[in-house]
Amino acid sequence: MIARRLLVCGLLTATCSVLVCTGHHSIVVYAARFGGGSKDLPAALAVDATGHAFVVGSTYSEDFPVTTSHRKAQNLSWAAFAAKLAPDASSLVYSTMISGHGMTFSTAAALQPDGQIWVAGSTTALDFPVTRDAQQRQFQGGTPGGAGDAFLVLVSDDGREIPYATFLGGKGDETVTGMVRTSSGFIWVAGWTTSHDFPVTQDALQTEFTGRGSSGFLAGFGAKGKMVYATYLGSGGSVAINAMAIDRKGNLVVAGNTSSAVWPDNSPLGGTDGFVAKLGSSGKKLLMAKRLGGKQTDQLLTVGVTSTDKTIAAGWTESPAIAGFTGHRNGWIVILGANGSVERNLAIGSSGFDEVRGLAVNKSDMLLLTGPSDSPDFPTTVDAFRHRGGQSTQAFLAMLNPESGQLLFSTFLGTDAVEGYGIQRGNGVIVGLQDAAYFFGEVTGGFPAALGTFWTPQSNGSTDTYLVKLRLCAQKKGERAHRLLENSLVVRSPVRAQGAR
């Protein structure tokens, strides 16, 4: 059966001002949008060596475009999805859903060199499609309306098979929020749990749940899915890990938020603070834990590392003490040296509500940022696609020099067209080959008409996934910034996604 929704990918069709790199390459390579008739929320992205983009997230759409499915339940509910796009985003290579009779949300992913992809999140489905060799075959429980158990799934390179799938959790709720794969094929997952019986190992850094709300957790799996290590992380209050990264030495870096009076230290800065922690490559030694923020509410949602092992964490702050704070809620960026010292602590945004939800570090150690903003005066650069948001909330895309704090590029991404309820959110960004950056997020209403791209009609009120590939060049020492260029590109024809339901 041909899926009702279309996957449409295109290039700029109208003459517009764009930033160019050496060789006069346009900043926009492609923009894609896909989804079904309800809500589709992308959460993670990976890109392979040939430029295929893998988008992972959650869908409530019964007509989500799929080529194969591992969805047991036919009733309307949330399901995880994984989709692989062609290198030019002209078509779907595959798209699949994963769920049982319950709600399943995918929140993290890690790609293998062979094209298989690990997908993780949370599920309330007792009949989630775990495999015979699963680390944990039985659903352990969760609170009514809660997250249920965490899960870890391996999807084959064509999306048709699930070579491995397991539950991970105790009698409370848990979800995976971060995942990394080491060069040796080891899989690390991190997240939060309310389970006092989470399956930690005997050699855990922290063997007991000692908080009053939630605790962070960290778990390591071998290449075949056997869990070899698991530990709690955090005590004394509610602690949640929101993101995870790995440095050159194999050390594990996590970021999140804490309301604990004693963890990571006994000097709370506000009601909820951000934190960054670094553990050794085995997860058994805590190398650094730093509480960060101001006197109000602060959260760190994403984290990355530079080539010199500096840690960059980002999220949002409501604390006026953060340098550059000007609104009700601003995006927040913290740069820590290799020894954990704070080198830069700044806010990005303006008069409204702004958040940094996605962060990546490119090969020049420049920061790529994205998130939602409803500030019409959000700072943009002269070469921006859009300088003001036509809708109440729009995604922003930015590149920032971490040494100087200077915005090298900043733009809104959206449209002035009124097509029902219009909103865009930036959810994440990753770095690809040859200075490419992949920004992804959610879109409701027209997208992105301001760039002249062509899209098929979107269902009223539905939320789709978008993916924009840009080519960004960091300014090198001694070079002058490239100027604006008037450029016209030709649109690609739409491609219908094939699939069976």
Secondary structure by P-SEA (a helix, b strand, c coil): ccccccccccccccbbbbbbcccccccccbbbbbbcccbbbbccccccccbbbbbbbccccccccccccccccccbbbbbbbbbbcccccccccccccccccbbbbcccccccccbbbbbbbbcccccccccccccccccccccccccccbbbbbccccccccbbbbbbccbbbbbcbbbbcccbbbbbbbccccccccccccccccccccccbbbbbbbbccccccccccccccccbbbbcccccccccbbbbbbcccccccccccccccccccccccccccccccbbbbbbcccbbbbccccccccbbbbbbbbbcccccccccccbbbbbbbbcccccccccccccccccccccbbbbccccbbbbbbbbcccccccccccccccccccbbbbbbccccccccccbbbbbbccccccccbbbbccccccccbbbbbbbbbccccccccccccccccccbbbbbbbbbbbbccccccccccccbbbbbbbcbbbbbbcc
